[in-house]
Amino acid sequence: MFAVIQTGGKQYKVAQGDVLRVEKLVGNVGDAITFDKVLLVGADNVKVGTPFVAGAKVSAQIVSEGRGKKLIVYKFRRRKNYRRKAGHRQPYTELKITGVTG
């Protein structure tokens, strides 16, 4: 059984046992999280929500938290002696999906 969940402004297709990185969520390592914003549940028969499937839930456990790979942001204007360099590391939460009900 799989589901499509919405978190952090993005949508993810998940199944039980999957490990995925999502935008930073509030919680500590080992905490359980439940997603109620389930857009689609599929197995033998597919349920599509309008916009969410009523009564469907996806449970997950926080495995780790961290910061992603550094991205370089560089601004440049030719012939104007204008250069700006900055780095950015996006925080993430790594989840393990423990159950899909729907």
Secondary structure, DSSP 4 states (H G I P E B T S, - for coil): -EEEEEETTEEEEEETT-EEEEE--SS-TT-EEEE--EEEEESSS-EE-SSS-TT-EEEEEEEEEEE---EEEEEEETTTTEEEEEEE--EEEEEEEEEEE-
